[in-house]
Amino acid sequence: MGKKASLTKEQIISVFPKLAQDSKFEITSPIDERYNCIAWAYNYDDRWMEYGPTGMVLDGVYHWWPKGVESDSPFIPAYINAFRLIGYELCDDWTHEEGFVKVALYKNDRGCCVHAAREKRNGTWTSKLGKSNDIVHESPYSIEGKIYGTVACIMKKEFK
């Protein structure tokens, strides 16, 4: 895996047009193909996390799924269960609450989980764009659209 050039803000906005109105939108990392958005929201930057076989290395990338969570389902409930393993519970509101961290799970029109974003301690949100860059955005709704669908649910847990 050779080092790839980072995308520009304009390139990212062309895919996620709502980011054009997001005052907090920034690119925060170079491209890194070792991890995806689910892993990033789970707080990993060294693995690809999605349902399916776990412990495999494909093209130099470690693929992982937590034990005890159904591994044959791409649907939102499996991802909710994965985040519950590390202390997250469903909640109704995406806005910042002191002492908590939140994640947003996104679904496509078939109900499959296609993205996750994580709230940072300062109340902004961070997303890993597939094999591309990490970004910061103001709201989990700033990246809704054709690629990531819509926010399916918000979950939160206490900071330890």
OpenMM code with the backbone's topology and positions (N, CA, C; nanometers):
from openmm import Vec3, app, unit

residues = "MET GLY LYS LYS ALA SER LEU THR LYS GLU GLN ILE ILE SER VAL PHE PRO LYS LEU ALA GLN ASP SER LYS PHE GLU ILE THR SER PRO ILE ASP GLU ARG TYR ASN CYS ILE ALA TRP ALA TYR ASN TYR ASP ASP ARG TRP MET GLU TYR GLY PRO THR GLY MET VAL LEU ASP GLY VAL TYR HIS TRP TRP PRO LYS GLY VAL GLU SER ASP SER PRO PHE ILE PRO ALA TYR ILE ASN ALA PHE ARG LEU ILE GLY TYR GLU LEU CYS ASP ASP TRP THR HIS GLU GLU GLY PHE VAL LYS VAL ALA LEU TYR LYS ASN ASP ARG GLY CYS CYS VAL HIS ALA ALA ARG GLU LYS ARG ASN GLY THR TRP THR SER LYS LEU GLY LYS SER ASN ASP ILE VAL HIS GLU SER PRO TYR SER ILE GLU GLY LYS ILE TYR GLY THR VAL ALA CYS ILE MET LYS LYS GLU PHE LYS".split()
positions = [
    Vec3(0.0837, -0.1178, 0.0000),
    Vec3(0.0000, 0.0000, 0.0000),
    Vec3(0.0881, 0.1240, 0.0000),
    Vec3(0.0930, 0.1906, -0.1130),
    Vec3(0.1700, 0.3130, -0.1218),
    Vec3(0.0950, 0.4279, -0.0587),
    Vec3(0.1706, 0.5311, -0.0246),
    Vec3(0.1086, 0.6495, 0.0344),
    Vec3(0.0302, 0.7244, -0.0724),
    Vec3(-0.0919, 0.7595, -0.0423),
    Vec3(-0.1793, 0.8264, -0.1377),
    Vec3(-0.1951, 0.9729, -0.0987),
    Vec3(-0.2169, 1.0573, -0.1968),
    Vec3(-0.2386, 1.1993, -0.1717),
    Vec3(-0.3738, 1.2195, -0.1059),
    Vec3(-0.3801, 1.3148, -0.0147),
    Vec3(-0.5060, 1.3463, 0.0515),
    Vec3(-0.6007, 1.4150, -0.0445),
    Vec3(-0.7282, 1.4012, -0.0174),
    Vec3(-0.8300, 1.4720, -0.0938),
    Vec3(-0.8329, 1.6191, -0.0513),
    Vec3(-0.8840, 1.7037, -0.1365),
    Vec3(-0.9026, 1.8432, -0.1003),
    Vec3(-1.0409, 1.8618, -0.0397),
    Vec3(-1.0603, 1.9745, 0.0278),
    Vec3(-1.1920, 2.0049, 0.0831),
    Vec3(-1.2963, 2.0103, -0.0279),
    Vec3(-1.2583, 2.0659, -0.1422),
    Vec3(-1.3521, 2.0769, -0.2543),
    Vec3(-1.3936, 1.9387, -0.3047),
    Vec3(-1.3001, 1.8447, -0.3110),
    Vec3(-1.3329, 1.7089, -0.3555),
    Vec3(-1.4290, 1.6419, -0.2575),
    Vec3(-1.4046, 1.6610, -0.1294),
    Vec3(-1.4917, 1.6004, -0.0276),
    Vec3(-1.6303, 1.6645, -0.0323),
    Vec3(-1.6369, 1.7957, -0.0463),
    Vec3(-1.7661, 1.8654, -0.0544),
    Vec3(-1.8441, 1.8205, -0.1780),
    Vec3(-1.7743, 1.7871, -0.2857),
    Vec3(-1.8462, 1.7409, -0.4052),
    Vec3(-1.9194, 1.6092, -0.3796),
    Vec3(-1.8718, 1.5303, -0.2850),
    Vec3(-1.9354, 1.4034, -0.2492),
    Vec3(-2.0349, 1.4230, -0.1339),
    Vec3(-2.0037, 1.5145, -0.0439),
    Vec3(-2.0871, 1.5429, 0.0739),
    Vec3(-2.1237, 1.6917, 0.0727),
    Vec3(-2.2200, 1.7329, -0.0111),
    Vec3(-2.2487, 1.8755, -0.0314),
    Vec3(-2.2893, 1.9522, 0.0941),
    Vec3(-2.3483, 1.8856, 0.1938),
    Vec3(-2.3881, 1.9566, 0.3160),
    Vec3(-2.2674, 2.0127, 0.3912),
    Vec3(-2.1482, 1.9571, 0.3669),
    Vec3(-2.0285, 2.0074, 0.4332),
    Vec3(-1.9930, 2.1497, 0.3899),
    Vec3(-2.0427, 2.1935, 0.2754),
    Vec3(-2.0164, 2.3306, 0.2286),
    Vec3(-2.0723, 2.4330, 0.3271),
    Vec3(-2.1770, 2.3963, 0.4019),
    Vec3(-2.2390, 2.4860, 0.4995),
    Vec3(-2.1950, 2.4559, 0.6427),
    Vec3(-2.1006, 2.3674, 0.6594),
    Vec3(-2.0552, 2.3247, 0.7916),
    Vec3(-1.9304, 2.4043, 0.8300),
    Vec3(-1.9455, 2.4956, 0.9256),
    Vec3(-1.8346, 2.5848, 0.9638),
    Vec3(-1.7202, 2.5114, 1.0333),
    Vec3(-1.7436, 2.3923, 1.0832),
    Vec3(-1.6406, 2.3156, 1.1545),
    Vec3(-1.5658, 2.2170, 1.0631),
    Vec3(-1.6090, 2.2020, 0.9373),
    Vec3(-1.5512, 2.1027, 0.8476),
    Vec3(-1.4019, 2.1272, 0.8249),
    Vec3(-1.3224, 2.0260, 0.8576),
    Vec3(-1.1773, 2.0272, 0.8349),
    Vec3(-1.1325, 1.8857, 0.8044),
    Vec3(-1.0298, 1.8739, 0.7230),
    Vec3(-0.9623, 1.7457, 0.7001),
    Vec3(-0.8585, 1.7321, 0.8106),
    Vec3(-0.8588, 1.6194, 0.8814),
    Vec3(-0.7722, 1.6062, 0.9993),
    Vec3(-0.6670, 1.4964, 0.9883),
    Vec3(-0.6624, 1.4256, 0.8750),
    Vec3(-0.5599, 1.3227, 0.8599),
    Vec3(-0.5313, 1.3009, 0.7123),
    Vec3(-0.4155, 1.2444, 0.6826),
    Vec3(-0.3924, 1.1989, 0.5450),
    Vec3(-0.4738, 1.0721, 0.5190),
    Vec3(-0.4791, 1.0314, 0.3947),
    Vec3(-0.5452, 0.9058, 0.3595),
    Vec3(-0.4754, 0.7904, 0.4310),
    Vec3(-0.5545, 0.6992, 0.4850),
    Vec3(-0.5016, 0.5800, 0.5520),
    Vec3(-0.5994, 0.4662, 0.5272),
    Vec3(-0.5564, 0.3651, 0.4536),
    Vec3(-0.6445, 0.2543, 0.4147),
    Vec3(-0.6529, 0.1438, 0.5191),
    Vec3(-0.5830, 0.1576, 0.6317),
    Vec3(-0.5805, 0.0508, 0.7328),
    Vec3(-0.7071, 0.0412, 0.8159),
    Vec3(-0.7867, 0.1468, 0.8227),
    Vec3(-0.9064, 0.1452, 0.9074),
    Vec3(-1.0211, 0.2164, 0.8378),
    Vec3(-1.1424, 0.1862, 0.8833),
    Vec3(-1.2620, 0.2454, 0.8252),
    Vec3(-1.3394, 0.3258, 0.9296),
    Vec3(-1.4529, 0.3769, 0.8891),
    Vec3(-1.5327, 0.4631, 0.9758),
    Vec3(-1.5848, 0.3917, 1.1002),
    Vec3(-1.6217, 0.2666, 1.0859),
    Vec3(-1.6759, 0.1933, 1.2013),
    Vec3(-1.5667, 0.1771, 1.3058),
    Vec3(-1.4485, 0.1350, 1.2618),
    Vec3(-1.3347, 0.1213, 1.3539),
    Vec3(-1.3015, 0.2560, 1.4175),
    Vec3(-1.3003, 0.3631, 1.3379),
    Vec3(-1.2687, 0.4967, 1.3885),
    Vec3(-1.3696, 0.5387, 1.4953),
    Vec3(-1.4984, 0.5144, 1.4718),
    Vec3(-1.6003, 0.5472, 1.5716),
    Vec3(-1.5854, 0.4602, 1.6962),
    Vec3(-1.5368, 0.3383, 1.6777),
    Vec3(-1.5138, 0.2434, 1.7880),
    Vec3(-1.3851, 0.2780, 1.8626),
    Vec3(-1.3071, 0.3710, 1.8098),
    Vec3(-1.1816, 0.4220, 1.8647),
    Vec3(-1.0598, 0.3377, 1.8267),
    Vec3(-1.0610, 0.2792, 1.7074),
    Vec3(-0.9462, 0.2070, 1.6537),
    Vec3(-0.8979, 0.2764, 1.5269),
    Vec3(-0.7678, 0.2761, 1.5060),
    Vec3(-0.7124, 0.3247, 1.3797),
    Vec3(-0.6129, 0.2253, 1.3212),
    Vec3(-0.6340, 0.0975, 1.3564),
    Vec3(-0.5402, -0.0056, 1.3102),
    Vec3(-0.6106, -0.1288, 1.2524),
    Vec3(-0.7385, -0.1154, 1.2180),
    Vec3(-0.8134, -0.2305, 1.1656),
    Vec3(-0.9348, -0.1845, 1.0870),
    Vec3(-0.9822, -0.2746, 1.0041),
    Vec3(-1.1061, -0.2539, 0.9292),
    Vec3(-1.2135, -0.3282, 1.0058),
    Vec3(-1.3185, -0.2600, 1.0462),
    Vec3(-1.4221, -0.3212, 1.1294),
    Vec3(-1.5532, -0.3259, 1.0537),
    Vec3(-1.5992, -0.4469, 1.0262),
    Vec3(-1.7307, -0.4667, 0.9667),
    Vec3(-1.7733, -0.6104, 0.9921),
    Vec3(-1.9046, -0.6325, 0.9781),
    Vec3(-1.9552, -0.7669, 1.0004),
    Vec3(-1.8847, -0.8639, 0.9057),
    Vec3(-1.8786, -0.9890, 0.9464),
    Vec3(-1.8165, -1.0916, 0.8622),
    Vec3(-1.7052, -1.1627, 0.9369),
    Vec3(-1.6287, -1.2425, 0.8634),
    Vec3(-1.5186, -1.3159, 0.9268),
    Vec3(-1.4210, -1.2197, 0.9936),
    Vec3(-1.3693, -1.2601, 1.1068),
    Vec3(-1.2787, -1.1745, 1.1825),
    Vec3(-1.1392, -1.2356, 1.1884),
    Vec3(-1.0413, -1.1504, 1.2107),
    Vec3(-0.9034, -1.1959, 1.2248),
    Vec3(-0.8315, -1.2199, 1.0938),
    Vec3(-0.8920, -1.1810, 0.9835),
    Vec3(-0.8288, -1.2020, 0.8532),
    Vec3(-0.7470, -1.0791, 0.8150),
    Vec3(-0.6400, -1.1029, 0.7392),
    Vec3(-0.5626, -0.9940, 0.6821),
    Vec3(-0.5804, -1.0011, 0.5313),
    Vec3(-0.6401, -0.8972, 0.4743),
    Vec3(-0.6620, -0.8895, 0.3303),
    Vec3(-0.5917, -0.7654, 0.2776),
    Vec3(-0.5042, -0.7837, 0.1800),
    Vec3(-0.4277, -0.6714, 0.1236),
    Vec3(-0.3577, -0.5911, 0.2326),
    Vec3(-0.3055, -0.6602, 0.3328),
    Vec3(-0.2318, -0.5938, 0.4396),
    Vec3(-0.3176, -0.5248, 0.5438),
    Vec3(-0.4490, -0.5439, 0.5374),
    Vec3(-0.5409, -0.4775, 0.6308),
    Vec3(-0.6066, -0.5832, 0.7189),
    Vec3(-0.5978, -0.5638, 0.8506),
    Vec3(-0.6579, -0.6546, 0.9476),
    Vec3(-0.8080, -0.6275, 0.9558),
    Vec3(-0.8902, -0.7308, 0.9329),
    Vec3(-1.0360, -0.7206, 0.9405),
    Vec3(-1.0825, -0.7815, 1.0723),
    Vec3(-1.1703, -0.7087, 1.1419),
    Vec3(-1.2100, -0.7472, 1.2762),
    Vec3(-1.3577, -0.7187, 1.2998),
    Vec3(-1.4207, -0.8053, 1.3784),
    Vec3(-1.5579, -0.7860, 1.4263),
    Vec3(-1.5633, -0.8388, 1.5679),
    Vec3(-1.6295, -0.7712, 1.6621),
    Vec3(-1.6276, -0.8147, 1.8018),
    Vec3(-1.6967, -0.9493, 1.8243),
    Vec3(-1.6341, -1.0300, 1.9068),
    Vec3(-1.6929, -1.1591, 1.9443),
    Vec3(-1.8214, -1.1353, 2.0212),
    Vec3(-1.9179, -1.2216, 1.9975),
    Vec3(-2.0454, -1.2116, 2.0669),
    Vec3(-2.1495, -1.1283, 1.9936),
    Vec3(-2.1136, -1.0726, 1.8785),
    Vec3(-2.2091, -0.9948, 1.7988),
    Vec3(-2.2310, -1.0699, 1.6685),
    Vec3(-2.3575, -1.0795, 1.6264),
    Vec3(-2.3867, -1.1507, 1.5025),
    Vec3(-2.2955, -1.0998, 1.3911),
    Vec3(-2.2300, -1.1909, 1.3225),
    Vec3(-2.1297, -1.1524, 1.2226),
    Vec3(-2.1787, -1.1687, 1.0800),
    Vec3(-2.3047, -1.2023, 1.0626),
    Vec3(-2.3564, -1.2240, 0.9275),
    Vec3(-2.4620, -1.1206, 0.8888),
    Vec3(-2.4668, -1.0100, 0.9611),
    Vec3(-2.5708, -0.9108, 0.9352),
    Vec3(-2.5108, -0.7722, 0.9102),
    Vec3(-2.5414, -0.7133, 0.7952),
    Vec3(-2.4961, -0.5767, 0.7681),
    Vec3(-2.5922, -0.4702, 0.8217),
    Vec3(-2.6961, -0.5130, 0.8938),
    Vec3(-2.8019, -0.4220, 0.9330),
    Vec3(-2.7723, -0.3503, 1.0647),
    Vec3(-2.8373, -0.2383, 1.0847),
    Vec3(-2.8145, -0.1510, 1.1997),
    Vec3(-2.8179, -0.2244, 1.3341),
    Vec3(-2.9128, -0.3160, 1.3616),
    Vec3(-2.9136, -0.3807, 1.4932),
    Vec3(-2.7816, -0.4500, 1.5290),
    Vec3(-2.7132, -0.5108, 1.4332),
    Vec3(-2.5843, -0.5752, 1.4631),
    Vec3(-2.4817, -0.4714, 1.5060),
    Vec3(-2.4822, -0.3562, 1.4425),
    Vec3(-2.3870, -0.2506, 1.4768),
    Vec3(-2.4222, -0.1868, 1.6109),
    Vec3(-2.5511, -0.1747, 1.6414),
    Vec3(-2.5918, -0.1279, 1.7737),
    Vec3(-2.5371, -0.2239, 1.8791),
    Vec3(-2.5514, -0.3538, 1.8546),
    Vec3(-2.5003, -0.4526, 1.9506),
    Vec3(-2.3496, -0.4444, 1.9653),
    Vec3(-2.2787, -0.4181, 1.8570),
    Vec3(-2.1327, -0.4047, 1.8655),
    Vec3(-2.0956, -0.2857, 1.9546),
    Vec3(-2.1625, -0.1738, 1.9384),
    Vec3(-2.1316, -0.0568, 2.0207),
    Vec3(-2.1788, -0.0745, 2.1646),
    Vec3(-2.2829, -0.1520, 2.1858),
    Vec3(-2.3256, -0.1806, 2.3235),
    Vec3(-2.2170, -0.2561, 2.3999),
    Vec3(-2.1397, -0.3381, 2.3310),
    Vec3(-2.0318, -0.4119, 2.3975),
    Vec3(-1.9302, -0.3204, 2.4644),
    Vec3(-1.9172, -0.1986, 2.4151),
    Vec3(-1.8209, -0.1057, 2.4760),
    Vec3(-1.8907, 0.0075, 2.5516),
    Vec3(-2.0155, -0.0153, 2.5891),
    Vec3(-2.0835, 0.0745, 2.6813),
    Vec3(-2.1795, 0.1757, 2.6230),
    Vec3(-2.1992, 0.1762, 2.4928),
    Vec3(-2.2930, 0.2709, 2.4320),
    Vec3(-2.4359, 0.2209, 2.4462),
    Vec3(-2.5283, 0.3162, 2.4619),
    Vec3(-2.6716, 0.2877, 2.4627),
    Vec3(-2.7417, 0.3889, 2.3733),
    Vec3(-2.8554, 0.3495, 2.3195),
    Vec3(-2.9325, 0.4390, 2.2340),
    Vec3(-2.9761, 0.5632, 2.3122),
    Vec3(-2.9782, 0.6764, 2.2425),
    Vec3(-3.0282, 0.8004, 2.3017),
    Vec3(-3.1035, 0.8779, 2.1939),
    Vec3(-3.1683, 0.9848, 2.2333),
    Vec3(-3.2556, 1.0581, 2.1411),
    Vec3(-3.1928, 1.1816, 2.0785),
    Vec3(-3.0793, 1.2276, 2.1287),
    Vec3(-3.0298, 1.3584, 2.0899),
    Vec3(-2.8814, 1.3538, 2.0560),
    Vec3(-2.8428, 1.4180, 1.9461),
    Vec3(-2.7037, 1.4193, 1.9021),
    Vec3(-2.6218, 1.5302, 1.9664),
    Vec3(-2.6874, 1.6260, 2.0317),
    Vec3(-2.6144, 1.7414, 2.0822),
    Vec3(-2.5236, 1.7035, 2.1986),
    Vec3(-2.4211, 1.7835, 2.2148),
    Vec3(-2.3165, 1.7582, 2.3141),
    Vec3(-2.3722, 1.7576, 2.4563),
    Vec3(-2.3315, 1.6566, 2.5327),
    Vec3(-2.3627, 1.6481, 2.6757),
    Vec3(-2.2310, 1.6296, 2.7482),
    Vec3(-2.2011, 1.7191, 2.8388),
    Vec3(-2.0764, 1.7095, 2.9151),
    Vec3(-2.0695, 1.5734, 2.9853),
    Vec3(-1.9545, 1.5069, 2.9754),
    Vec3(-1.9346, 1.3786, 3.0409),
    Vec3(-1.9723, 1.2579, 2.9571),
    Vec3(-2.0219, 1.2817, 2.8352),
    Vec3(-2.0612, 1.1718, 2.7471),
    Vec3(-1.9929, 1.1849, 2.6119),
    Vec3(-1.9791, 1.0734, 2.5438),
    Vec3(-1.9360, 1.0696, 2.4044),
    Vec3(-2.0473, 1.0003, 2.3271),
    Vec3(-2.0696, 1.0444, 2.2041),
    Vec3(-2.1783, 0.9886, 2.1246),
    Vec3(-2.1272, 0.9356, 1.9919),
    Vec3(-2.2012, 0.8419, 1.9350),
    Vec3(-2.1752, 0.7940, 1.7995),
    Vec3(-2.3071, 0.7989, 1.7225),
    Vec3(-2.2937, 0.8184, 1.5927),
    Vec3(-2.4084, 0.8133, 1.5021),
    Vec3(-2.3853, 0.6976, 1.4064),
    Vec3(-2.4864, 0.6145, 1.3874),
    Vec3(-2.4815, 0.5072, 1.2891),
    Vec3(-2.5721, 0.5470, 1.1728),
    Vec3(-2.5240, 0.5233, 1.0519),
    Vec3(-2.5944, 0.5639, 0.9302),
    Vec3(-2.6435, 0.4421, 0.8547),
    Vec3(-2.7587, 0.4580, 0.7877),
    Vec3(-2.8139, 0.3459, 0.7120),
    Vec3(-2.8460, 0.3899, 0.5696),
    Vec3(-2.8367, 0.2920, 0.4810),
    Vec3(-2.8811, 0.3168, 0.3433),
    Vec3(-3.0296, 0.2824, 0.3334),
    Vec3(-3.0858, 0.2871, 0.2131),
    Vec3(-3.2296, 0.2631, 0.1978),
    Vec3(-3.2707, 0.1185, 0.2222),
    Vec3(-3.1737, 0.0268, 0.2341),
    Vec3(-3.2047, -0.1132, 0.2679),
    Vec3(-3.1881, -0.1415, 0.4170),
    Vec3(-3.1469, -0.0407, 0.4953),
    Vec3(-3.1298, -0.0586, 0.6388),
    Vec3(-2.9928, -0.1098, 0.6784),
    Vec3(-2.8998, -0.1174, 0.5827),
    Vec3(-2.7636, -0.1619, 0.6125),
    Vec3(-2.6841, -0.0476, 0.6738),
    Vec3(-2.6009, -0.0795, 0.7712),
    Vec3(-2.5133, 0.0207, 0.8305),
    Vec3(-2.4012, 0.0508, 0.7308),
    Vec3(-2.3888, 0.1766, 0.6919),
    Vec3(-2.2908, 0.2154, 0.5907),
    Vec3(-2.1878, 0.3153, 0.6418),
    Vec3(-2.2073, 0.3690, 0.7628),
    Vec3(-2.1119, 0.4666, 0.8169),
    Vec3(-2.1350, 0.4825, 0.9656),
    Vec3(-2.0314, 0.5286, 1.0345),
    Vec3(-2.0424, 0.5688, 1.1746),
    Vec3(-1.9572, 0.6929, 1.1946),
    Vec3(-2.0049, 0.7842, 1.2768),
    Vec3(-1.9306, 0.9037, 1.3153),
    Vec3(-1.9265, 0.9085, 1.4674),
    Vec3(-1.8207, 0.9691, 1.5200),
    Vec3(-1.8035, 0.9774, 1.6658),
    Vec3(-1.7916, 1.1231, 1.7081),
    Vec3(-1.8565, 1.1550, 1.8190),
    Vec3(-1.8436, 1.2883, 1.8754),
    Vec3(-1.7095, 1.2994, 1.9476),
    Vec3(-1.6453, 1.4135, 1.9331),
    Vec3(-1.5221, 1.4423, 2.0065),
    Vec3(-1.5570, 1.5129, 2.1372),
    Vec3(-1.4631, 1.5185, 2.2285),
    Vec3(-1.4893, 1.5783, 2.3605),
    Vec3(-1.5327, 1.7238, 2.3537),
    Vec3(-1.4948, 1.7937, 2.2456),
    Vec3(-1.5320, 1.9351, 2.2334),
    Vec3(-1.6683, 1.9549, 2.1667),
    Vec3(-1.7385, 1.8457, 2.1344),
    Vec3(-1.8720, 1.8540, 2.0767),
    Vec3(-1.8763, 1.8503, 1.9249),
    Vec3(-1.7606, 1.8582, 1.8581),
    Vec3(-1.7598, 1.8383, 1.7136),
    Vec3(-1.7627, 1.6893, 1.6858),
    Vec3(-1.7807, 1.6539, 1.5597),
    Vec3(-1.7905, 1.5139, 1.5196),
    Vec3(-1.6754, 1.4793, 1.4278),
    Vec3(-1.6330, 1.3529, 1.4295),
    Vec3(-1.5257, 1.3057, 1.3440),
    Vec3(-1.5728, 1.1843, 1.2654),
    Vec3(-1.5314, 1.1797, 1.1402),
    Vec3(-1.5648, 1.0683, 1.0515),
    Vec3(-1.4414, 1.0261, 0.9744),
    Vec3(-1.4320, 0.8983, 0.9472),
    Vec3(-1.3321, 0.8429, 0.8550),
    Vec3(-1.4073, 0.8172, 0.7254),
    Vec3(-1.3580, 0.8728, 0.6170),
    Vec3(-1.4268, 0.8611, 0.4880),
    Vec3(-1.3748, 0.7394, 0.4119),
    Vec3(-1.4275, 0.6219, 0.4443),
    Vec3(-1.3859, 0.4988, 0.3770),
    Vec3(-1.2371, 0.4753, 0.3914),
    Vec3(-1.1673, 0.4587, 0.2795),
    Vec3(-1.0218, 0.4415, 0.2795),
    Vec3(-0.9502, 0.5757, 0.2728),
    Vec3(-1.0236, 0.6823, 0.2806),
    Vec3(-0.9690, 0.8162, 0.2597),
    Vec3(-0.9337, 0.8838, 0.3922),
    Vec3(-0.9594, 1.0141, 0.3999),
    Vec3(-0.9203, 1.0982, 0.5125),
    Vec3(-1.0162, 1.0873, 0.6299),
    Vec3(-0.9694, 1.1348, 0.7461),
    Vec3(-1.0548, 1.1639, 0.8606),
    Vec3(-1.0940, 1.3104, 0.8464),
    Vec3(-1.2153, 1.3417, 0.8899),
    Vec3(-1.2599, 1.4811, 0.8892),
    Vec3(-1.3272, 1.5140, 1.0219),
    Vec3(-1.3401, 1.6422, 1.0494),
    Vec3(-1.4212, 1.6926, 1.1597),
    Vec3(-1.5380, 1.7662, 1.0976),
    Vec3(-1.6553, 1.7518, 1.1586),
    Vec3(-1.7745, 1.8224, 1.1128),
    Vec3(-1.8589, 1.8610, 1.2331),
    Vec3(-1.9458, 1.9586, 1.2133),
    Vec3(-2.0223, 2.0151, 1.3242),
    Vec3(-2.1319, 1.9231, 1.3752),
    Vec3(-2.1931, 1.8482, 1.2864),
    Vec3(-2.3118, 1.7698, 1.3198),
    Vec3(-2.3050, 1.6351, 1.2485),
    Vec3(-2.3656, 1.5318, 1.3048),
    Vec3(-2.3687, 1.4044, 1.2325),
    Vec3(-2.4499, 1.4140, 1.1029),
    Vec3(-2.5339, 1.5145, 1.0920),
    Vec3(-2.6195, 1.5297, 0.9742),
    Vec3(-2.5474, 1.5961, 0.8564),
    Vec3(-2.4287, 1.6494, 0.8803),
    Vec3(-2.3526, 1.7173, 0.7742),
    Vec3(-2.3049, 1.6241, 0.6637),
    Vec3(-2.3026, 1.4940, 0.6901),
    Vec3(-2.2528, 1.4000, 0.5883),
    Vec3(-2.3611, 1.3061, 0.5371),
    Vec3(-2.4860, 1.3349, 0.5721),
    Vec3(-2.5952, 1.2563, 0.5152),
    Vec3(-2.6034, 1.2822, 0.3649),
    Vec3(-2.6513, 1.1835, 0.2916),
    Vec3(-2.6687, 1.2009, 0.1486),
    Vec3(-2.6609, 1.0692, 0.0744),
    Vec3(-2.6268, 1.0761, -0.0530),
    Vec3(-2.6256, 0.9575, -0.1396),
    Vec3(-2.5267, 0.8513, -0.0934),
    Vec3(-2.4129, 0.8902, -0.0418),
    Vec3(-2.3088, 0.7933, -0.0049),
    Vec3(-2.3397, 0.7250, 0.1286),
    Vec3(-2.3667, 0.8036, 0.2330),
    Vec3(-2.3846, 0.7480, 0.3677),
    Vec3(-2.5305, 0.7396, 0.4117),
    Vec3(-2.6220, 0.7743, 0.3277),
    Vec3(-2.7628, 0.7640, 0.3652),
    Vec3(-2.7976, 0.8610, 0.4754),
    Vec3(-2.8751, 0.8121, 0.5718),
    Vec3(-2.9237, 0.8973, 0.6799),
    Vec3(-2.8822, 0.8423, 0.8159),
    Vec3(-2.8842, 0.9303, 0.9150),
    Vec3(-2.8562, 0.8884, 1.0516),
    Vec3(-2.9677, 0.7939, 1.0954),
    Vec3(-2.9293, 0.6731, 1.1333),
    Vec3(-3.0266, 0.5733, 1.1793),
    Vec3(-3.0512, 0.5848, 1.3285),
    Vec3(-2.9451, 0.6136, 1.4033),
    Vec3(-2.9583, 0.6252, 1.5482),
    Vec3(-2.8359, 0.6957, 1.6055),
    Vec3(-2.8548, 0.7457, 1.7259),
    Vec3(-2.7472, 0.8057, 1.8043),
    Vec3(-2.7331, 0.7206, 1.9303),
    Vec3(-2.6085, 0.6969, 1.9699),
    Vec3(-2.5797, 0.6229, 2.0921),
    Vec3(-2.4827, 0.7058, 2.1761),
    Vec3(-2.4846, 0.6830, 2.3077),
    Vec3(-2.3912, 0.7562, 2.3935),
    Vec3(-2.3401, 0.6662, 2.5052),
    Vec3(-2.2248, 0.7068, 2.5584),
    Vec3(-2.1705, 0.6426, 2.6780),
    Vec3(-2.0971, 0.7466, 2.7599),
    Vec3(-2.0826, 0.7189, 2.8877),
    Vec3(-2.0090, 0.8089, 2.9763),
    Vec3(-1.8604, 0.7978, 2.9486),
    Vec3(-1.7913, 0.9128, 2.9612),
    Vec3(-1.6451, 0.9090, 2.9606),
    Vec3(-1.5994, 0.8417, 3.0873),
    Vec3(-1.4992, 0.7628, 3.0789),
    Vec3(-1.4436, 0.6976, 3.1990),
    Vec3(-1.3155, 0.7657, 3.2385),
] * unit.nanometer
topology = app.Topology()
chain = topology.addChain("A")
for resn in residues:
    res = topology.addResidue(resn, chain)
    for name in ("N", "CA", "C"):
        topology.addAtom(name, app.Element.getBySymbol(name[0]), res)
